[in-house]
Every structure is written in structure tokens, then in C-alpha cells.
Amino acid sequence: MAPATYSEFLRFLQEELAISTDSIAIAQRRREQDPGPLPMILWQYGLVTLQQLDQIYDWLETV
């Protein structure tokens, strides 16, 4: 994902889905230790619901 797109993605998580900055930071730190898609890490750690995960992947398809 391009840096500009990644910034837009983070903005989407915070503004549209109301995911806290702390939750995103937790997922990003975990991703450094065990690389994987950020949306799945958010879900695996219970930081987003299954419905929010669907919304994330819908958003990613439009980018």
C-alpha cells in the first residue's frame, strides 16, 4: 500500500470506524513482530468487530 493510501486507511479506521489510536498502535506493533495484514491483526486482537472487518475490506477494494 502506498504511503498516501496508508495514511488514508488510518484516517478511515479512526474517523469512520472510530478505532482508537491506541488500538491501531497495538496492531502496528504486533505486525512488526508477526507480519500480516493489519485488518486481520485488528480483528484477531478483538480491536474490531467482524462487521467492521467487512467494512475495512470493502473500503480497501475501492482504493
PDBQT receptor file of N, H, CA, C and O in Angstrom, charges set to zero:
ATOM      1  N   MET A   1       0.847  -1.161   0.000  1.00  0.00    +0.000 N 
ATOM      2  CA  MET A   1       0.000   0.000   0.000  1.00  0.00    +0.000 C 
ATOM      3  C   MET A   1       0.897   1.230   0.000  1.00  0.00    +0.000 C 
ATOM      4  O   MET A   1       1.832   1.318   0.796  1.00  0.00    +0.000 OA
ATOM      5  N   ALA A   2       0.622   2.165  -0.875  1.00  0.00    +0.000 N 
ATOM      6  H   ALA A   2      -0.137   2.093  -1.522  1.00  0.00    +0.000 HD
ATOM      7  CA  ALA A   2       1.407   3.392  -0.972  1.00  0.00    +0.000 C 
ATOM      8  C   ALA A   2       1.258   4.214   0.308  1.00  0.00    +0.000 C 
ATOM      9  O   ALA A   2       0.225   4.139   0.973  1.00  0.00    +0.000 OA
ATOM     10  N   PRO A   3       2.282   4.999   0.659  1.00  0.00    +0.000 N 
ATOM     11  CA  PRO A   3       2.216   5.782   1.899  1.00  0.00    +0.000 C 
ATOM     12  C   PRO A   3       0.979   6.681   1.998  1.00  0.00    +0.000 C 
ATOM     13  O   PRO A   3       0.364   6.772   3.060  1.00  0.00    +0.000 OA
ATOM     14  N   ALA A   4       0.617   7.343   0.900  1.00  0.00    +0.000 N 
ATOM     15  H   ALA A   4       1.117   7.269   0.037  1.00  0.00    +0.000 HD
ATOM     16  CA  ALA A   4      -0.565   8.209   0.930  1.00  0.00    +0.000 C 
ATOM     17  C   ALA A   4      -1.820   7.381   1.181  1.00  0.00    +0.000 C 
ATOM     18  O   ALA A   4      -2.699   7.791   1.939  1.00  0.00    +0.000 OA
ATOM     19  N   THR A   5      -1.901   6.223   0.546  1.00  0.00    +0.000 N 
ATOM     20  H   THR A   5      -1.187   5.891  -0.069  1.00  0.00    +0.000 HD
ATOM     21  CA  THR A   5      -3.053   5.347   0.728  1.00  0.00    +0.000 C 
ATOM     22  C   THR A   5      -3.089   4.820   2.159  1.00  0.00    +0.000 C 
ATOM     23  O   THR A   5      -4.164   4.702   2.748  1.00  0.00    +0.000 OA
ATOM     24  N   TYR A   6      -1.935   4.505   2.720  1.00  0.00    +0.000 N 
ATOM     25  H   TYR A   6      -1.062   4.601   2.242  1.00  0.00    +0.000 HD
ATOM     26  CA  TYR A   6      -1.874   4.010   4.096  1.00  0.00    +0.000 C 
ATOM     27  C   TYR A   6      -2.373   5.083   5.061  1.00  0.00    +0.000 C 
ATOM     28  O   TYR A   6      -3.079   4.774   6.021  1.00  0.00    +0.000 OA
ATOM     29  N   SER A   7      -2.016   6.324   4.817  1.00  0.00    +0.000 N 
ATOM     30  H   SER A   7      -1.442   6.575   4.037  1.00  0.00    +0.000 HD
ATOM     31  CA  SER A   7      -2.495   7.432   5.650  1.00  0.00    +0.000 C 
ATOM     32  C   SER A   7      -4.006   7.553   5.558  1.00  0.00    +0.000 C 
ATOM     33  O   SER A   7      -4.681   7.764   6.565  1.00  0.00    +0.000 OA
ATOM     34  N   GLU A   8      -4.538   7.420   4.348  1.00  0.00    +0.000 N 
ATOM     35  H   GLU A   8      -3.990   7.248   3.529  1.00  0.00    +0.000 HD
ATOM     36  CA  GLU A   8      -5.986   7.466   4.160  1.00  0.00    +0.000 C 
ATOM     37  C   GLU A   8      -6.648   6.294   4.887  1.00  0.00    +0.000 C 
ATOM     38  O   GLU A   8      -7.715   6.450   5.480  1.00  0.00    +0.000 OA
ATOM     39  N   PHE A   9      -6.019   5.135   4.840  1.00  0.00    +0.000 N 
ATOM     40  H   PHE A   9      -5.151   5.008   4.359  1.00  0.00    +0.000 HD
ATOM     41  CA  PHE A   9      -6.536   3.953   5.514  1.00  0.00    +0.000 C 
ATOM     42  C   PHE A   9      -6.613   4.180   7.022  1.00  0.00    +0.000 C 
ATOM     43  O   PHE A   9      -7.622   3.867   7.654  1.00  0.00    +0.000 OA
ATOM     44  N   LEU A  10      -5.536   4.728   7.591  1.00  0.00    +0.000 N 
ATOM     45  H   LEU A  10      -4.717   4.982   7.077  1.00  0.00    +0.000 HD
ATOM     46  CA  LEU A  10      -5.535   5.012   9.023  1.00  0.00    +0.000 C 
ATOM     47  C   LEU A  10      -6.605   6.035   9.378  1.00  0.00    +0.000 C 
ATOM     48  O   LEU A  10      -7.261   5.917  10.413  1.00  0.00    +0.000 OA
ATOM     49  N   ARG A  11      -6.782   7.028   8.533  1.00  0.00    +0.000 N 
ATOM     50  H   ARG A  11      -6.249   7.123   7.692  1.00  0.00    +0.000 HD
ATOM     51  CA  ARG A  11      -7.826   8.036   8.757  1.00  0.00    +0.000 C 
ATOM     52  C   ARG A  11      -9.200   7.378   8.719  1.00  0.00    +0.000 C 
ATOM     53  O   ARG A  11     -10.063   7.695   9.538  1.00  0.00    +0.000 OA
ATOM     54  N   PHE A  12      -9.410   6.459   7.771  1.00  0.00    +0.000 N 
ATOM     55  H   PHE A  12      -8.710   6.201   7.106  1.00  0.00    +0.000 HD
ATOM     56  CA  PHE A  12     -10.675   5.731   7.672  1.00  0.00    +0.000 C 
ATOM     57  C   PHE A  12     -10.939   4.949   8.962  1.00  0.00    +0.000 C 
ATOM     58  O   PHE A  12     -12.049   4.981   9.495  1.00  0.00    +0.000 OA
ATOM     59  N   LEU A  13      -9.931   4.256   9.454  1.00  0.00    +0.000 N 
ATOM     60  H   LEU A  13      -9.030   4.230   9.021  1.00  0.00    +0.000 HD
ATOM     61  CA  LEU A  13     -10.094   3.481  10.681  1.00  0.00    +0.000 C 
ATOM     62  C   LEU A  13     -10.503   4.375  11.851  1.00  0.00    +0.000 C 
ATOM     63  O   LEU A  13     -11.385   4.023  12.634  1.00  0.00    +0.000 OA
ATOM     64  N   GLN A  14      -9.856   5.530  11.959  1.00  0.00    +0.000 N 
ATOM     65  H   GLN A  14      -9.140   5.816  11.322  1.00  0.00    +0.000 HD
ATOM     66  CA  GLN A  14     -10.115   6.415  13.079  1.00  0.00    +0.000 C 
ATOM     67  C   GLN A  14     -11.431   7.184  12.932  1.00  0.00    +0.000 C 
ATOM     68  O   GLN A  14     -12.202   7.285  13.887  1.00  0.00    +0.000 OA
ATOM     69  N   GLU A  15     -11.683   7.717  11.753  1.00  0.00    +0.000 N 
ATOM     70  H   GLU A  15     -11.057   7.635  10.978  1.00  0.00    +0.000 HD
ATOM     71  CA  GLU A  15     -12.843   8.593  11.582  1.00  0.00    +0.000 C 
ATOM     72  C   GLU A  15     -14.131   7.839  11.275  1.00  0.00    +0.000 C 
ATOM     73  O   GLU A  15     -15.183   8.165  11.823  1.00  0.00    +0.000 OA
ATOM     74  N   GLU A  16     -14.060   6.852  10.418  1.00  0.00    +0.000 N 
ATOM     75  H   GLU A  16     -13.205   6.587   9.973  1.00  0.00    +0.000 HD
ATOM     76  CA  GLU A  16     -15.276   6.144  10.009  1.00  0.00    +0.000 C 
ATOM     77  C   GLU A  16     -15.642   5.002  10.950  1.00  0.00    +0.000 C 
ATOM     78  O   GLU A  16     -16.821   4.748  11.193  1.00  0.00    +0.000 OA
ATOM     79  N   LEU A  17     -14.630   4.314  11.478  1.00  0.00    +0.000 N 
ATOM     80  H   LEU A  17     -13.672   4.520  11.280  1.00  0.00    +0.000 HD
ATOM     81  CA  LEU A  17     -14.899   3.161  12.323  1.00  0.00    +0.000 C 
ATOM     82  C   LEU A  17     -14.650   3.433  13.808  1.00  0.00    +0.000 C 
ATOM     83  O   LEU A  17     -14.906   2.576  14.654  1.00  0.00    +0.000 OA
ATOM     84  N   ALA A  18     -14.149   4.629  14.118  1.00  0.00    +0.000 N 
ATOM     85  H   ALA A  18     -13.941   5.325  13.431  1.00  0.00    +0.000 HD
ATOM     86  CA  ALA A  18     -13.888   5.043  15.496  1.00  0.00    +0.000 C 
ATOM     87  C   ALA A  18     -12.933   4.089  16.228  1.00  0.00    +0.000 C 
ATOM     88  O   ALA A  18     -13.111   3.797  17.410  1.00  0.00    +0.000 OA
ATOM     89  N   ILE A  19     -11.919   3.613  15.500  1.00  0.00    +0.000 N 
ATOM     90  H   ILE A  19     -11.774   3.850  14.539  1.00  0.00    +0.000 HD
ATOM     91  CA  ILE A  19     -10.884   2.777  16.102  1.00  0.00    +0.000 C 
ATOM     92  C   ILE A  19      -9.881   3.737  16.753  1.00  0.00    +0.000 C 
ATOM     93  O   ILE A  19      -9.413   4.680  16.116  1.00  0.00    +0.000 OA
ATOM     94  N   SER A  20      -9.564   3.492  18.001  1.00  0.00    +0.000 N 
ATOM     95  H   SER A  20      -9.944   2.725  18.518  1.00  0.00    +0.000 HD
ATOM     96  CA  SER A  20      -8.680   4.409  18.724  1.00  0.00    +0.000 C 
ATOM     97  C   SER A  20      -7.248   4.343  18.191  1.00  0.00    +0.000 C 
ATOM     98  O   SER A  20      -6.813   3.340  17.625  1.00  0.00    +0.000 OA
ATOM     99  N   THR A  21      -6.547   5.433  18.392  1.00  0.00    +0.000 N 
ATOM    100  H   THR A  21      -6.900   6.248  18.852  1.00  0.00    +0.000 HD
ATOM    101  CA  THR A  21      -5.138   5.498  18.014  1.00  0.00    +0.000 C 
ATOM    102  C   THR A  21      -4.345   4.428  18.751  1.00  0.00    +0.000 C 
ATOM    103  O   THR A  21      -3.435   3.820  18.188  1.00  0.00    +0.000 OA
ATOM    104  N   ASP A  22      -4.696   4.202  20.012  1.00  0.00    +0.000 N 
ATOM    105  H   ASP A  22      -5.436   4.696  20.469  1.00  0.00    +0.000 HD
ATOM    106  CA  ASP A  22      -4.005   3.182  20.802  1.00  0.00    +0.000 C 
ATOM    107  C   ASP A  22      -4.213   1.786  20.214  1.00  0.00    +0.000 C 
ATOM    108  O   ASP A  22      -3.272   0.995  20.148  1.00  0.00    +0.000 OA
ATOM    109  N   SER A  23      -5.427   1.484  19.791  1.00  0.00    +0.000 N 
ATOM    110  H   SER A  23      -6.191   2.127  19.844  1.00  0.00    +0.000 HD
ATOM    111  CA  SER A  23      -5.711   0.174  19.200  1.00  0.00    +0.000 C 
ATOM    112  C   SER A  23      -4.918  -0.026  17.919  1.00  0.00    +0.000 C 
ATOM    113  O   SER A  23      -4.384  -1.108  17.675  1.00  0.00    +0.000 OA
ATOM    114  N   ILE A  24      -4.842   1.010  17.109  1.00  0.00    +0.000 N 
ATOM    115  H   ILE A  24      -5.276   1.889  17.307  1.00  0.00    +0.000 HD
ATOM    116  CA  ILE A  24      -4.072   0.929  15.866  1.00  0.00    +0.000 C 
ATOM    117  C   ILE A  24      -2.593   0.739  16.183  1.00  0.00    +0.000 C 
ATOM    118  O   ILE A  24      -1.910  -0.037  15.514  1.00  0.00    +0.000 OA
ATOM    119  N   ALA A  25      -2.098   1.435  17.191  1.00  0.00    +0.000 N 
ATOM    120  H   ALA A  25      -2.653   2.065  17.734  1.00  0.00    +0.000 HD
ATOM    121  CA  ALA A  25      -0.692   1.315  17.577  1.00  0.00    +0.000 C 
ATOM    122  C   ALA A  25      -0.375  -0.101  18.068  1.00  0.00    +0.000 C 
ATOM    123  O   ALA A  25       0.686  -0.643  17.758  1.00  0.00    +0.000 OA
ATOM    124  N   ILE A  26      -1.279  -0.687  18.821  1.00  0.00    +0.000 N 
ATOM    125  H   ILE A  26      -2.141  -0.246  19.073  1.00  0.00    +0.000 HD
ATOM    126  CA  ILE A  26      -1.093  -2.069  19.283  1.00  0.00    +0.000 C 
ATOM    127  C   ILE A  26      -0.961  -3.007  18.090  1.00  0.00    +0.000 C 
ATOM    128  O   ILE A  26      -0.061  -3.846  18.040  1.00  0.00    +0.000 OA
ATOM    129  N   ALA A  27      -1.870  -2.852  17.132  1.00  0.00    +0.000 N 
ATOM    130  H   ALA A  27      -2.600  -2.171  17.172  1.00  0.00    +0.000 HD
ATOM    131  CA  ALA A  27      -1.853  -3.721  15.955  1.00  0.00    +0.000 C 
ATOM    132  C   ALA A  27      -0.584  -3.510  15.132  1.00  0.00    +0.000 C 
ATOM    133  O   ALA A  27      -0.020  -4.470  14.605  1.00  0.00    +0.000 OA
ATOM    134  N   GLN A  28      -0.135  -2.268  15.020  1.00  0.00    +0.000 N 
ATOM    135  H   GLN A  28      -0.593  -1.489  15.447  1.00  0.00    +0.000 HD
ATOM    136  CA  GLN A  28       1.081  -1.991  14.256  1.00  0.00    +0.000 C 
ATOM    137  C   GLN A  28       2.310  -2.599  14.934  1.00  0.00    +0.000 C 
ATOM    138  O   GLN A  28       3.195  -3.129  14.262  1.00  0.00    +0.000 OA
ATOM    139  N   ARG A  29       2.361  -2.523  16.254  1.00  0.00    +0.000 N 
ATOM    140  H   ARG A  29       1.642  -2.093  16.800  1.00  0.00    +0.000 HD
ATOM    141  CA  ARG A  29       3.493  -3.144  16.972  1.00  0.00    +0.000 C 
ATOM    142  C   ARG A  29       3.468  -4.661  16.793  1.00  0.00    +0.000 C 
ATOM    143  O   ARG A  29       4.512  -5.280  16.586  1.00  0.00    +0.000 OA
ATOM    144  N   ARG A  30       2.305  -5.248  16.872  1.00  0.00    +0.000 N 
ATOM    145  H   ARG A  30       1.457  -4.745  17.041  1.00  0.00    +0.000 HD
ATOM    146  CA  ARG A  30       2.169  -6.697  16.690  1.00  0.00    +0.000 C 
ATOM    147  C   ARG A  30       2.572  -7.097  15.271  1.00  0.00    +0.000 C 
ATOM    148  O   ARG A  30       3.177  -8.147  15.055  1.00  0.00    +0.000 OA
ATOM    149  N   ARG A  31       2.231  -6.251  14.323  1.00  0.00    +0.000 N 
ATOM    150  H   ARG A  31       1.740  -5.398  14.499  1.00  0.00    +0.000 HD
ATOM    151  CA  ARG A  31       2.551  -6.526  12.918  1.00  0.00    +0.000 C 
ATOM    152  C   ARG A  31       4.061  -6.558  12.691  1.00  0.00    +0.000 C 
ATOM    153  O   ARG A  31       4.545  -7.302  11.838  1.00  0.00    +0.000 OA
ATOM    154  N   GLU A  32       4.804  -5.755  13.449  1.00  0.00    +0.000 N 
ATOM    155  H   GLU A  32       4.410  -5.150  14.142  1.00  0.00    +0.000 HD
ATOM    156  CA  GLU A  32       6.267  -5.753  13.332  1.00  0.00    +0.000 C 
ATOM    157  C   GLU A  32       6.845  -7.089  13.777  1.00  0.00    +0.000 C 
ATOM    158  O   GLU A  32       7.830  -7.561  13.209  1.00  0.00    +0.000 OA
ATOM    159  N   GLN A  33       6.238  -7.702  14.792  1.00  0.00    +0.000 N 
ATOM    160  H   GLN A  33       5.438  -7.318  15.253  1.00  0.00    +0.000 HD
ATOM    161  CA  GLN A  33       6.715  -8.971  15.322  1.00  0.00    +0.000 C 
ATOM    162  C   GLN A  33       6.264 -10.149  14.469  1.00  0.00    +0.000 C 
ATOM    163  O   GLN A  33       7.001 -11.121  14.302  1.00  0.00    +0.000 OA
ATOM    164  N   ASP A  34       5.069 -10.060  13.938  1.00  0.00    +0.000 N 
ATOM    165  H   ASP A  34       4.470  -9.270  14.074  1.00  0.00    +0.000 HD
ATOM    166  CA  ASP A  34       4.472 -11.153  13.167  1.00  0.00    +0.000 C 
ATOM    167  C   ASP A  34       3.748 -10.555  11.961  1.00  0.00    +0.000 C 
ATOM    168  O   ASP A  34       2.543 -10.310  12.016  1.00  0.00    +0.000 OA
ATOM    169  N   PRO A  35       4.488 -10.319  10.865  1.00  0.00    +0.000 N 
ATOM    170  CA  PRO A  35       3.893  -9.639   9.707  1.00  0.00    +0.000 C 
ATOM    171  C   PRO A  35       2.609 -10.305   9.236  1.00  0.00    +0.000 C 
ATOM    172  O   PRO A  35       2.496 -11.529   9.171  1.00  0.00    +0.000 OA
ATOM    173  N   GLY A  36       1.667  -9.467   8.917  1.00  0.00    +0.000 N 
ATOM    174  H   GLY A  36       1.759  -8.473   8.970  1.00  0.00    +0.000 HD
ATOM    175  CA  GLY A  36       0.386  -9.913   8.407  1.00  0.00    +0.000 C 
ATOM    176  C   GLY A  36      -0.462  -8.704   8.074  1.00  0.00    +0.000 C 
ATOM    177  O   GLY A  36      -0.076  -7.570   8.362  1.00  0.00    +0.000 OA
ATOM    178  N   PRO A  37      -1.607  -8.937   7.473  1.00  0.00    +0.000 N 
ATOM    179  CA  PRO A  37      -2.476  -7.810   7.116  1.00  0.00    +0.000 C 
ATOM    180  C   PRO A  37      -2.996  -7.111   8.381  1.00  0.00    +0.000 C 
ATOM    181  O   PRO A  37      -3.501  -7.760   9.297  1.00  0.00    +0.000 OA
ATOM    182  N   LEU A  38      -2.868  -5.804   8.416  1.00  0.00    +0.000 N 
ATOM    183  H   LEU A  38      -2.458  -5.276   7.672  1.00  0.00    +0.000 HD
ATOM    184  CA  LEU A  38      -3.300  -5.026   9.571  1.00  0.00    +0.000 C 
ATOM    185  C   LEU A  38      -4.772  -5.268   9.921  1.00  0.00    +0.000 C 
ATOM    186  O   LEU A  38      -5.091  -5.397  11.103  1.00  0.00    +0.000 OA
ATOM    187  N   PRO A  39      -5.678  -5.333   8.942  1.00  0.00    +0.000 N 
ATOM    188  CA  PRO A  39      -7.074  -5.600   9.302  1.00  0.00    +0.000 C 
ATOM    189  C   PRO A  39      -7.256  -6.910  10.068  1.00  0.00    +0.000 C 
ATOM    190  O   PRO A  39      -8.035  -6.972  11.019  1.00  0.00    +0.000 OA
ATOM    191  N   MET A  40      -6.545  -7.948   9.657  1.00  0.00    +0.000 N 
ATOM    192  H   MET A  40      -5.912  -7.898   8.884  1.00  0.00    +0.000 HD
ATOM    193  CA  MET A  40      -6.675  -9.234  10.343  1.00  0.00    +0.000 C 
ATOM    194  C   MET A  40      -6.096  -9.176  11.761  1.00  0.00    +0.000 C 
ATOM    195  O   MET A  40      -6.633  -9.793  12.682  1.00  0.00    +0.000 OA
ATOM    196  N   ILE A  41      -5.013  -8.441  11.928  1.00  0.00    +0.000 N 
ATOM    197  H   ILE A  41      -4.577  -7.940  11.180  1.00  0.00    +0.000 HD
ATOM    198  CA  ILE A  41      -4.427  -8.298  13.259  1.00  0.00    +0.000 C 
ATOM    199  C   ILE A  41      -5.398  -7.548  14.174  1.00  0.00    +0.000 C 
ATOM    200  O   ILE A  41      -5.587  -7.926  15.330  1.00  0.00    +0.000 OA
ATOM    201  N   LEU A  42      -6.008  -6.494  13.652  1.00  0.00    +0.000 N 
ATOM    202  H   LEU A  42      -5.855  -6.187  12.712  1.00  0.00    +0.000 HD
ATOM    203  CA  LEU A  42      -7.008  -5.763  14.436  1.00  0.00    +0.000 C 
ATOM    204  C   LEU A  42      -8.125  -6.697  14.879  1.00  0.00    +0.000 C 
ATOM    205  O   LEU A  42      -8.571  -6.635  16.025  1.00  0.00    +0.000 OA
ATOM    206  N   TRP A  43      -8.571  -7.548  13.991  1.00  0.00    +0.000 N 
ATOM    207  H   TRP A  43      -8.208  -7.599  13.061  1.00  0.00    +0.000 HD
ATOM    208  CA  TRP A  43      -9.666  -8.466  14.306  1.00  0.00    +0.000 C 
ATOM    209  C   TRP A  43      -9.223  -9.556  15.286  1.00  0.00    +0.000 C 
ATOM    210  O   TRP A  43      -9.933  -9.863  16.244  1.00  0.00    +0.000 OA
ATOM    211  N   GLN A  44      -8.050 -10.134  15.042  1.00  0.00    +0.000 N 
ATOM    212  H   GLN A  44      -7.473  -9.885  14.264  1.00  0.00    +0.000 HD
ATOM    213  CA  GLN A  44      -7.553 -11.205  15.900  1.00  0.00    +0.000 C 
ATOM    214  C   GLN A  44      -7.398 -10.757  17.349  1.00  0.00    +0.000 C 
ATOM    215  O   GLN A  44      -7.586 -11.551  18.271  1.00  0.00    +0.000 OA
ATOM    216  N   TYR A  45      -7.059  -9.502  17.549  1.00  0.00    +0.000 N 
ATOM    217  H   TYR A  45      -6.906  -8.857  16.800  1.00  0.00    +0.000 HD
ATOM    218  CA  TYR A  45      -6.883  -8.982  18.898  1.00  0.00    +0.000 C 
ATOM    219  C   TYR A  45      -8.164  -8.364  19.460  1.00  0.00    +0.000 C 
ATOM    220  O   TYR A  45      -8.147  -7.752  20.528  1.00  0.00    +0.000 OA
ATOM    221  N   GLY A  46      -9.253  -8.524  18.750  1.00  0.00    +0.000 N 
ATOM    222  H   GLY A  46      -9.267  -9.021  17.882  1.00  0.00    +0.000 HD
ATOM    223  CA  GLY A  46     -10.532  -8.028  19.239  1.00  0.00    +0.000 C 
ATOM    224  C   GLY A  46     -10.659  -6.519  19.203  1.00  0.00    +0.000 C 
ATOM    225  O   GLY A  46     -11.459  -5.939  19.937  1.00  0.00    +0.000 OA
ATOM    226  N   LEU A  47      -9.865  -5.877  18.341  1.00  0.00    +0.000 N 
ATOM    227  H   LEU A  47      -9.215  -6.348  17.745  1.00  0.00    +0.000 HD
ATOM    228  CA  LEU A  47      -9.883  -4.424  18.258  1.00  0.00    +0.000 C 
ATOM    229  C   LEU A  47     -10.922  -3.918  17.262  1.00  0.00    +0.000 C 
ATOM    230  O   LEU A  47     -11.277  -2.739  17.275  1.00  0.00    +0.000 OA
ATOM    231  N   VAL A  48     -11.409  -4.806  16.401  1.00  0.00    +0.000 N 
ATOM    232  H   VAL A  48     -11.121  -5.763  16.390  1.00  0.00    +0.000 HD
ATOM    233  CA  VAL A  48     -12.525  -4.500  15.506  1.00  0.00    +0.000 C 
ATOM    234  C   VAL A  48     -13.473  -5.696  15.503  1.00  0.00    +0.000 C 
ATOM    235  O   VAL A  48     -13.072  -6.828  15.773  1.00  0.00    +0.000 OA
ATOM    236  N   THR A  49     -14.725  -5.424  15.196  1.00  0.00    +0.000 N 
ATOM    237  H   THR A  49     -15.051  -4.504  14.977  1.00  0.00    +0.000 HD
ATOM    238  CA  THR A  49     -15.717  -6.494  15.096  1.00  0.00    +0.000 C 
ATOM    239  C   THR A  49     -15.655  -7.109  13.709  1.00  0.00    +0.000 C 
ATOM    240  O   THR A  49     -14.987  -6.590  12.815  1.00  0.00    +0.000 OA
ATOM    241  N   LEU A  50     -16.349  -8.202  13.543  1.00  0.00    +0.000 N 
ATOM    242  H   LEU A  50     -16.892  -8.624  14.270  1.00  0.00    +0.000 HD
ATOM    243  CA  LEU A  50     -16.410  -8.836  12.225  1.00  0.00    +0.000 C 
ATOM    244  C   LEU A  50     -17.077  -7.903  11.215  1.00  0.00    +0.000 C 
ATOM    245  O   LEU A  50     -16.676  -7.853  10.052  1.00  0.00    +0.000 OA
ATOM    246  N   GLN A  51     -18.081  -7.176  11.656  1.00  0.00    +0.000 N 
ATOM    247  H   GLN A  51     -18.407  -7.217  12.600  1.00  0.00    +0.000 HD
ATOM    248  CA  GLN A  51     -18.751  -6.209  10.769  1.00  0.00    +0.000 C 
ATOM    249  C   GLN A  51     -17.778  -5.101  10.350  1.00  0.00    +0.000 C 
ATOM    250  O   GLN A  51     -17.747  -4.705   9.185  1.00  0.00    +0.000 OA
ATOM    251  N   GLN A  52     -16.994  -4.611  11.296  1.00  0.00    +0.000 N 
ATOM    252  H   GLN A  52     -17.019  -4.933  12.242  1.00  0.00    +0.000 HD
ATOM    253  CA  GLN A  52     -16.005  -3.588  10.964  1.00  0.00    +0.000 C 
ATOM    254  C   GLN A  52     -14.945  -4.147  10.028  1.00  0.00    +0.000 C 
ATOM    255  O   GLN A  52     -14.474  -3.442   9.136  1.00  0.00    +0.000 OA
ATOM    256  N   LEU A  53     -14.566  -5.403  10.220  1.00  0.00    +0.000 N 
ATOM    257  H   LEU A  53     -14.949  -5.976  10.945  1.00  0.00    +0.000 HD
ATOM    258  CA  LEU A  53     -13.598  -6.041   9.331  1.00  0.00    +0.000 C 
ATOM    259  C   LEU A  53     -14.142  -6.076   7.904  1.00  0.00    +0.000 C 
ATOM    260  O   LEU A  53     -13.407  -5.809   6.953  1.00  0.00    +0.000 OA
ATOM    261  N   ASP A  54     -15.409  -6.399   7.752  1.00  0.00    +0.000 N 
ATOM    262  H   ASP A  54     -16.006  -6.616   8.524  1.00  0.00    +0.000 HD
ATOM    263  CA  ASP A  54     -16.040  -6.374   6.430  1.00  0.00    +0.000 C 
ATOM    264  C   ASP A  54     -15.985  -4.974   5.828  1.00  0.00    +0.000 C 
ATOM    265  O   ASP A  54     -15.700  -4.811   4.641  1.00  0.00    +0.000 OA
ATOM    266  N   GLN A  55     -16.260  -3.967   6.651  1.00  0.00    +0.000 N 
ATOM    267  H   GLN A  55     -16.492  -4.099   7.615  1.00  0.00    +0.000 HD
ATOM    268  CA  GLN A  55     -16.217  -2.584   6.174  1.00  0.00    +0.000 C 
ATOM    269  C   GLN A  55     -14.808  -2.204   5.736  1.00  0.00    +0.000 C 
ATOM    270  O   GLN A  55     -14.626  -1.502   4.742  1.00  0.00    +0.000 OA
ATOM    271  N   ILE A  56     -13.823  -2.669   6.477  1.00  0.00    +0.000 N 
ATOM    272  H   ILE A  56     -13.970  -3.240   7.285  1.00  0.00    +0.000 HD
ATOM    273  CA  ILE A  56     -12.427  -2.377   6.126  1.00  0.00    +0.000 C 
ATOM    274  C   ILE A  56     -12.087  -2.972   4.757  1.00  0.00    +0.000 C 
ATOM    275  O   ILE A  56     -11.515  -2.295   3.902  1.00  0.00    +0.000 OA
ATOM    276  N   TYR A  57     -12.441  -4.233   4.560  1.00  0.00    +0.000 N 
ATOM    277  H   TYR A  57     -12.905  -4.783   5.254  1.00  0.00    +0.000 HD
ATOM    278  CA  TYR A  57     -12.124  -4.868   3.276  1.00  0.00    +0.000 C 
ATOM    279  C   TYR A  57     -12.932  -4.266   2.132  1.00  0.00    +0.000 C 
ATOM    280  O   TYR A  57     -12.447  -4.202   1.003  1.00  0.00    +0.000 OA
ATOM    281  N   ASP A  58     -14.152  -3.827   2.407  1.00  0.00    +0.000 N 
ATOM    282  H   ASP A  58     -14.546  -3.880   3.325  1.00  0.00    +0.000 HD
ATOM    283  CA  ASP A  58     -14.930  -3.115   1.385  1.00  0.00    +0.000 C 
ATOM    284  C   ASP A  58     -14.227  -1.824   1.002  1.00  0.00    +0.000 C 
ATOM    285  O   ASP A  58     -14.134  -1.487  -0.178  1.00  0.00    +0.000 OA
ATOM    286  N   TRP A  59     -13.731  -1.101   2.002  1.00  0.00    +0.000 N 
ATOM    287  H   TRP A  59     -13.806  -1.375   2.961  1.00  0.00    +0.000 HD
ATOM    288  CA  TRP A  59     -13.018   0.150   1.737  1.00  0.00    +0.000 C 
ATOM    289  C   TRP A  59     -11.745  -0.124   0.928  1.00  0.00    +0.000 C 
ATOM    290  O   TRP A  59     -11.452   0.588  -0.033  1.00  0.00    +0.000 OA
ATOM    291  N   LEU A  60     -11.003  -1.142   1.316  1.00  0.00    +0.000 N 
ATOM    292  H   LEU A  60     -11.242  -1.720   2.097  1.00  0.00    +0.000 HD
ATOM    293  CA  LEU A  60      -9.764  -1.470   0.616  1.00  0.00    +0.000 C 
ATOM    294  C   LEU A  60     -10.007  -1.842  -0.847  1.00  0.00    +0.000 C 
ATOM    295  O   LEU A  60      -9.154  -1.591  -1.698  1.00  0.00    +0.000 OA
ATOM    296  N   GLU A  61     -11.143  -2.426  -1.139  1.00  0.00    +0.000 N 
ATOM    297  H   GLU A  61     -11.836  -2.629  -0.447  1.00  0.00    +0.000 HD
ATOM    298  CA  GLU A  61     -11.458  -2.778  -2.526  1.00  0.00    +0.000 C 
ATOM    299  C   GLU A  61     -11.683  -1.556  -3.392  1.00  0.00    +0.000 C 
ATOM    300  O   GLU A  61     -11.507  -1.616  -4.609  1.00  0.00    +0.000 OA
ATOM    301  N   THR A  62     -12.074  -0.434  -2.771  1.00  0.00    +0.000 N 
ATOM    302  H   THR A  62     -12.217  -0.385  -1.783  1.00  0.00    +0.000 HD
ATOM    303  CA  THR A  62     -12.367   0.779  -3.542  1.00  0.00    +0.000 C 
ATOM    304  C   THR A  62     -11.133   1.633  -3.790  1.00  0.00    +0.000 C 
ATOM    305  O   THR A  62     -11.175   2.574  -4.583  1.00  0.00    +0.000 OA
ATOM    306  N   VAL A  63     -10.036   1.310  -3.115  1.00  0.00    +0.000 N 
ATOM    307  H   VAL A  63     -10.001   0.546  -2.471  1.00  0.00    +0.000 HD
ATOM    308  CA  VAL A  63      -8.817   2.121  -3.239  1.00  0.00    +0.000 C 
ATOM    309  C   VAL A  63      -8.046   1.725  -4.471  1.00  0.00    +0.000 C 
ATOM    310  O   VAL A  63      -6.990   2.294  -4.748  1.00  0.00    +0.000 OA
TER     311      VAL A  63
